[in-house]
């Protein structure tokens, strides 16, 4: 039994998802003639109360397109120091859009409205980049799957409106946040200008993300996607997986959260663990005591066919997901208890 907890991206399509994919009605999406892609885009636009949605092969491409739509070269986006657009998209903000990132030193990937206001460059001070966009990530990846306080997001929106700034949500794991809080997709659609959601993490699809927004902004999205190399043909086979996941995999996300919290409880009782970050959703980040060798710890788990991520500085990560079964969970807890 191989237990792979490196990420929730390691999942494979279920039989039901594969059946939906293989029976999908498809067309040429470059000509916008793929009925399954069109149906997925309409469904997500309606779910968030927005005018349009556009299917992308990856979440990074969806985020990069959003940055391009909101900004001009030489401008600046405000984001957290842990943000995915800064740490994990290959420097795409500068390469693709010619913009810089103003980093906020937040808490677990989250900041507040006052910090945003302090980070805005004076628009008439031409020596500094013009601030035009604020970006947040929910849940936070490097922050251990933390969920934003929605009231704080609304306060940040007020700052954006006051300073005429765009507001983008990297919602790669927004589905996990929605499963863990009282907000709805419509709530998020009302305050963000653009939202990217991922289908290949918590929902278990083989690929795909969708960028959602109102027509004024989104009318340029398909051109930017083409420039970035994202034009696709009979991609309805993959979009069908997204439609299936929205019907069958949303309600089960709480199971992943429960297992993650149970893993955290076991880790907290181990003498070799210095700290376990608060666990809200499906990501477990923990730190080994300074005398424990990270590579040796990872090797001992690997010898037991358990694969997790080393983040450096004795920090490690586990992510629960659709393919992490109850039997795997029991086995992992047993092994951890015997460390």
PyMOL commands that set and color helices and strands:
alter all, ss='L'
color gray80, all
select helices_A, chain A and resi 15-22+29-31+35-48+59-70+84-87+92-97+113-119+150-163+174-180+185-191+215-218+221-227+236-248+253-268+294-303+326-337
alter helices_A, ss='H'
color red, helices_A
select strands_A, chain A and resi 3-4+52-56+76-80+100-104+131-137+166-171+194-198+209-213+273-276+283-288+306-307+309-312+315-319
alter strands_A, ss='S'
color yellow, strands_A
deselect
rebuild
show_as cartoon
